[in-house]
Amino acid sequence: MKYSLIKTIYTWFDERLNLSAIEEFGKHKQVPIHKHSMHYYLGGMCLILFVIQVVTGMLLLIYYRPSPESAFESVQFIMTKVHFGWLIRSIHAWAANLFIAMAFFHMFSVFFLRSYRKPRELTWITGVLLFFIALTFGFSGYLLPWNTISFFATKVGTDIAGKIPFIGEELLLILRGGPDVGGASLTRFFGIHVALLPALTMIIMAIHLTLVQMQGMSVPLSIEQKEEKIKSMPFIPHFLYRDILGWLIIIAVLAALAAIFPWELGEKADPFASAPADIKPEWYFLFMFQTLKYIPQHILYIEGDMLAVLVFSFVGFLWVIVPFLDRWSQKGKPSPLFKWIGIAAVIYIIVLSAFALK
């Protein structure tokens, strides 16, 4: 009886959505098996962390109030009065950090394996854009609890955005809603965090996932050139089961972190108070923060902060168009130059972040 009901429901949807075609595609989709196959699971882990972000964020929205008078109190209410509210907020905060970390690992694994080469240039570009959006999620969500650290960190961050040539002043006013961080800033960051960025993410992620399904998993050049026939396994059920196991591990780690190290709220922001000593941004912005410390105030009549913003923007642009710069990989010849560029970038980020934590 139960099986017959399920079959009837499936048939009804199949007649309207052609689910059998999707099922057939899943049965024939193959995933390559080689020594780097573990990297294929990083994308799925990013996806499940994003889903957790969306679900926990929707639950927090039920109680959160985006105004300077009530934002801090609403988060405090969630953590102290709402059943398991503290856990939901901790999961949301930890998932955000794990999502950025996992996206970082995924992006650099794709870079070092040269998985951006033809015909996957657009897959790389959409993936990098998703990583940049993840960083913007972290920056926009940081202000929402309206505590002391987030208030002054946002002030510093928007000050840096104001250094962008030609559009800096206008961008500063758009982000803050005025000359200083205040109530207008909070509502704008709230709108960006819960409306604009999720909409952009869904659009670009849909394109990214569609491209991955159409083009399949990339095989590293070193393996592609050595082996005539590469082993593979069916996406359904073999790879999918392993993917789900990875999701369960991520959820377990996330639950443990949220329960053992609950995310603190701190003190309510006071716009008239002085900034706390030695204030620092979130860990994924530390290398930029430390770089700004080493740059002189003026270099050849150009403000140091402005020059740093220009350099970081230019490097970000080059990172997006890497598939078009690495012509060696497009011709089937791994480039040692880009390998060492990637290693230097990773070392730079780690070392500068470590110095910033001192």
C-alpha positions as CSV (number, residue, x, y, z in Angstrom):
1,M,0.0,0.0,0.0
2,K,2.7,2.4,1.0
3,Y,4.9,1.5,-2.0
4,S,1.9,1.9,-4.3
5,L,1.3,5.4,-2.9
6,I,4.9,6.4,-3.4
7,K,4.9,5.1,-6.9
8,T,1.7,7.0,-7.7
9,I,3.2,10.3,-6.4
10,Y,6.4,9.7,-8.3
11,T,4.5,9.0,-11.5
12,W,2.4,12.2,-11.1
13,F,5.6,14.3,-10.8
14,D,7.4,12.4,-13.5
15,E,4.7,13.1,-16.0
16,R,5.1,16.9,-15.3
17,L,8.8,17.2,-14.5
18,N,10.3,14.3,-16.5
19,L,12.1,13.0,-13.4
20,S,12.9,9.7,-15.2
21,A,15.3,11.7,-17.5
22,I,17.1,13.0,-14.4
23,E,17.2,9.5,-12.9
24,E,18.6,8.2,-16.2
25,F,21.3,10.9,-16.2
26,G,22.3,10.0,-12.6
27,K,22.6,6.3,-13.5
28,H,25.0,7.0,-16.4
29,K,27.0,9.8,-14.8
30,Q,30.5,8.6,-13.9
31,V,33.1,10.0,-11.5
32,P,36.8,9.4,-12.2
33,I,38.8,7.3,-9.6
34,H,42.5,8.3,-9.0
35,K,44.7,9.5,-6.2
36,H,43.2,13.0,-6.2
37,S,39.6,11.8,-6.1
38,M,39.1,13.1,-2.5
39,H,39.1,16.6,-3.8
40,Y,35.8,16.0,-5.6
41,Y,34.0,15.9,-2.2
42,L,35.0,19.5,-1.2
43,G,32.4,21.0,-3.4
44,G,29.6,19.0,-1.8
45,M,30.8,20.0,1.6
46,C,30.6,23.6,0.6
47,L,27.1,23.1,-0.6
48,I,25.9,21.4,2.6
49,L,27.4,24.2,4.7
50,F,25.7,26.8,2.6
51,V,22.4,25.0,3.1
52,I,23.0,24.9,6.9
53,Q,23.6,28.7,6.7
54,V,20.4,29.3,4.9
55,V,18.3,27.1,7.3
56,T,19.8,28.5,10.6
57,G,19.7,32.1,9.2
58,M,15.9,31.7,8.5
59,L,15.4,30.5,12.0
60,L,17.3,33.5,13.4
61,L,15.3,35.9,11.3
62,I,12.2,35.0,13.3
63,Y,13.5,36.8,16.3
64,Y,16.1,39.2,15.0
65,R,15.3,43.0,14.7
66,P,17.7,45.1,12.5
67,S,17.9,48.4,14.4
68,P,20.5,49.9,16.7
69,E,18.0,50.0,19.6
70,S,17.0,46.3,19.4
71,A,19.6,44.3,17.4
72,F,21.8,43.4,20.3
73,E,18.9,42.7,22.6
74,S,17.2,40.5,20.0
75,V,20.3,38.4,19.7
76,Q,20.6,38.3,23.4
77,F,17.0,37.1,23.6
78,I,17.7,34.4,21.1
79,M,20.7,33.2,23.1
80,T,19.1,33.3,26.6
81,K,15.3,32.9,26.2
82,V,14.6,30.9,22.9
83,H,14.9,27.2,23.3
84,F,18.2,26.1,21.7
85,G,18.6,29.6,20.3
86,W,22.2,29.8,21.5
87,L,22.9,26.5,19.6
88,I,21.3,27.8,16.4
89,R,23.3,31.0,16.5
90,S,26.5,29.1,17.2
91,I,25.9,26.7,14.4
92,H,25.2,29.7,12.0
93,A,28.4,31.4,13.1
94,W,30.6,28.3,12.9
95,A,29.1,27.2,9.6
96,A,29.9,30.6,8.1
97,N,33.6,30.1,9.1
98,L,33.7,26.5,8.0
99,F,32.1,27.4,4.7
100,I,34.7,30.0,3.9
101,A,37.5,27.6,5.0
102,M,36.1,24.8,2.9
103,A,35.6,27.1,-0.1
104,F,39.3,28.2,0.3
105,F,40.5,24.6,0.2
106,H,38.2,23.7,-2.7
107,M,39.3,26.7,-4.7
108,F,43.0,26.0,-4.2
109,S,42.6,22.3,-4.9
110,V,41.0,23.2,-8.2
111,F,43.9,25.6,-8.9
112,F,46.7,23.2,-8.2
113,L,45.0,20.4,-10.1
114,R,44.6,22.7,-13.1
115,S,40.9,21.9,-13.2
116,Y,40.2,25.3,-14.7
117,R,41.5,24.4,-18.1
118,K,39.4,24.1,-21.2
119,P,36.4,23.6,-21.3
120,R,36.0,24.5,-17.6
121,E,36.9,28.2,-17.6
122,L,33.4,29.3,-16.7
123,T,33.2,26.8,-13.9
124,W,36.3,28.4,-12.4
125,I,35.0,31.9,-12.8
126,T,31.7,31.2,-11.2
127,G,33.4,29.3,-8.4
128,V,35.8,32.2,-7.6
129,L,32.8,34.6,-7.7
130,L,31.1,32.4,-5.1
131,F,34.2,32.5,-2.9
132,F,34.2,36.3,-3.1
133,I,30.5,36.4,-2.2
134,A,31.2,34.1,0.8
135,L,33.7,36.7,2.0
136,T,31.1,39.4,1.5
137,F,28.6,37.3,3.5
138,G,31.1,37.2,6.4
139,F,31.7,41.0,6.2
140,S,28.0,41.9,6.0
141,G,26.9,39.5,8.7
142,Y,29.6,40.6,11.1
143,L,27.8,43.9,12.0
144,L,24.3,42.4,12.6
145,P,24.8,41.5,16.4
146,W,25.6,45.2,16.9
147,N,28.3,44.5,19.5
148,T,31.5,46.5,20.2
149,I,33.9,44.4,18.1
150,S,31.6,44.2,15.1
151,F,30.8,47.9,15.1
152,F,34.4,49.1,15.1
153,A,35.6,46.3,12.7
154,T,32.9,47.4,10.3
155,K,34.0,51.0,10.6
156,V,37.6,50.0,9.7
157,G,36.4,47.8,6.9
158,T,34.2,50.5,5.3
159,D,37.0,53.1,5.7
160,I,39.1,50.8,3.5
161,A,36.4,50.5,1.0
162,G,36.3,54.3,0.9
163,K,39.9,54.3,-0.3
164,I,38.9,52.9,-3.7
165,P,39.8,55.5,-6.4
166,F,36.9,57.3,-8.1
167,I,34.1,55.4,-6.5
168,G,35.4,55.2,-2.9
169,E,33.4,58.1,-1.4
170,E,30.2,57.0,-3.1
171,L,30.7,53.4,-2.0
172,L,31.3,54.5,1.6
173,L,28.0,56.4,1.6
174,I,26.1,53.5,0.1
175,L,27.5,51.0,2.6
176,R,27.0,53.2,5.7
177,G,23.9,55.1,4.6
178,G,25.7,58.3,5.7
179,P,29.2,59.5,6.8
180,D,29.4,57.3,9.9
181,V,28.4,53.7,10.9
182,G,24.9,53.9,12.4
183,G,21.3,52.7,12.1
184,A,21.2,53.1,8.3
185,S,24.4,51.0,8.0
186,L,22.8,48.2,10.0
187,T,19.7,48.0,7.9
188,R,21.7,48.2,4.7
189,F,24.1,45.4,5.8
190,F,21.0,43.4,6.9
191,G,19.4,43.8,3.5
192,I,22.7,42.9,1.7
193,H,23.1,39.8,4.0
194,V,19.6,38.3,3.9
195,A,18.4,39.4,0.4
196,L,21.0,40.6,-2.1
197,L,23.8,38.1,-1.4
198,P,21.5,35.0,-1.1
199,A,19.9,35.9,-4.5
200,L,23.3,36.3,-6.2
201,T,24.5,33.1,-4.6
202,M,21.6,31.1,-5.8
203,I,21.9,32.4,-9.4
204,I,25.7,31.8,-9.6
205,M,25.6,28.5,-7.7
206,A,22.9,27.2,-10.1
207,I,25.1,28.1,-13.1
208,H,28.2,26.6,-11.3
209,L,26.4,23.3,-10.5
210,T,24.9,23.0,-14.0
211,L,28.4,23.5,-15.5
212,V,29.8,20.8,-13.2
213,Q,27.1,18.4,-14.2
214,M,27.4,19.1,-17.9
215,Q,31.2,18.9,-18.0
216,G,31.8,16.2,-15.4
217,M,34.7,16.0,-13.0
218,S,38.1,17.2,-14.2
219,V,41.0,14.7,-14.3
220,P,44.5,16.1,-13.4
221,L,46.8,16.6,-16.3
222,S,49.5,14.3,-14.8
223,I,47.0,11.4,-14.6
224,E,45.3,12.2,-17.9
225,Q,48.6,12.0,-19.7
226,K,49.9,8.8,-18.0
227,E,46.9,6.6,-18.0
228,E,45.1,5.7,-21.2
229,K,41.9,4.4,-19.5
230,I,40.9,6.0,-16.2
231,K,38.8,4.1,-13.8
232,S,35.4,5.5,-12.7
233,M,32.5,4.8,-10.4
234,P,28.8,5.6,-10.9
235,F,27.7,8.9,-9.4
236,I,24.5,7.1,-8.1
237,P,24.8,5.4,-5.7
238,H,28.5,5.0,-5.0
239,F,29.8,8.6,-5.2
240,L,26.5,10.0,-3.7
241,Y,26.8,7.8,-0.6
242,R,30.4,8.9,0.0
243,D,29.3,12.5,-0.5
244,I,26.5,12.1,2.1
245,L,29.1,10.5,4.5
246,G,31.2,13.7,4.1
247,W,28.1,15.8,4.9
248,L,27.5,13.8,8.0
249,I,31.0,14.3,9.2
250,I,30.8,18.0,8.6
251,I,27.5,18.2,10.5
252,A,29.1,16.2,13.4
253,V,32.1,18.6,13.5
254,L,29.8,21.6,13.3
255,A,27.6,20.4,16.1
256,A,30.6,19.6,18.3
257,L,32.1,23.1,17.8
258,A,28.8,24.8,18.4
259,A,28.1,22.9,21.6
260,I,31.7,23.0,23.1
261,F,32.6,26.5,21.9
262,P,29.4,28.5,21.7
263,W,29.7,31.8,19.8
264,E,29.9,34.8,22.3
265,L,27.9,37.9,21.9
266,G,30.1,40.5,23.7
267,E,29.0,43.9,24.7
268,K,26.5,46.2,23.0
269,A,28.1,48.7,20.6
270,D,28.5,52.3,21.8
271,P,29.2,54.6,18.8
272,F,30.5,57.3,21.2
273,A,33.1,55.0,22.9
274,S,36.7,54.6,21.8
275,A,37.7,51.6,19.7
276,P,39.0,48.6,21.6
277,A,42.8,48.3,21.6
278,D,44.3,45.9,19.0
279,I,41.0,45.3,17.2
280,K,41.3,42.7,14.4
281,P,39.0,41.5,11.6
282,E,37.8,38.0,11.1
283,W,40.5,35.4,10.3
284,Y,39.9,35.4,6.6
285,F,40.7,39.1,6.3
286,L,43.8,39.0,8.6
287,F,46.4,38.8,5.8
288,M,44.9,41.9,4.2
289,F,44.8,43.7,7.5
290,Q,48.4,42.8,8.2
291,T,49.5,43.9,4.8
292,L,48.0,47.4,5.4
293,K,50.1,47.7,8.5
294,Y,53.4,47.2,6.5
295,I,52.5,49.8,3.8
296,P,53.8,53.3,4.4
297,Q,51.2,56.1,4.5
298,H,52.4,57.6,1.2
299,I,54.1,56.0,-1.7
300,L,55.1,58.3,-4.6
301,Y,52.3,60.8,-3.6
302,I,49.7,58.0,-3.4
303,E,48.0,57.0,-0.2
304,G,49.3,53.6,1.1
305,D,45.8,52.3,1.8
306,M,44.5,53.3,-1.6
307,L,47.5,51.6,-3.3
308,A,46.9,48.4,-1.2
309,V,43.2,48.4,-2.3
310,L,44.2,48.8,-5.9
311,V,46.7,46.0,-5.7
312,F,44.3,43.6,-4.0
313,S,41.6,44.4,-6.5
314,F,44.0,43.8,-9.4
315,V,45.2,40.5,-7.9
316,G,41.5,39.4,-7.4
317,F,40.8,40.2,-11.1
318,L,43.9,38.2,-12.2
319,W,42.7,35.3,-10.0
320,V,39.3,35.3,-11.8
321,I,40.9,35.1,-15.2
322,V,43.6,32.5,-14.3
323,P,42.3,30.0,-17.0
324,F,43.0,32.5,-19.7
325,L,46.5,33.4,-18.4
326,D,47.7,29.8,-17.9
327,R,48.1,29.0,-21.6
328,W,50.4,26.1,-20.9
329,S,47.7,24.0,-19.2
330,Q,45.3,24.8,-22.0
331,K,47.8,23.1,-24.3
332,G,48.2,20.1,-22.1
333,K,51.5,21.2,-20.5
334,P,51.5,21.9,-16.8
335,S,53.1,25.2,-16.0
336,P,55.5,25.3,-13.1
337,L,55.1,29.1,-13.0
338,F,51.5,28.9,-11.9
339,K,52.2,26.1,-9.5
340,W,54.8,28.3,-7.7
341,I,52.4,31.3,-7.8
342,G,49.8,29.2,-6.0
343,I,52.3,28.0,-3.4
344,A,53.5,31.6,-2.8
345,A,49.9,32.8,-2.4
346,V,49.1,30.2,0.2
347,I,52.3,30.9,2.1
348,Y,51.7,34.6,2.0
349,I,48.2,34.3,3.4
350,I,49.2,31.9,6.2
351,V,52.3,33.8,7.3
352,L,50.7,37.3,7.2
353,S,47.6,35.9,9.1
354,A,49.9,34.3,11.7
355,F,51.8,37.7,12.2
356,A,48.4,39.4,12.6
357,L,47.4,37.1,15.4
358,K,50.5,37.9,17.5
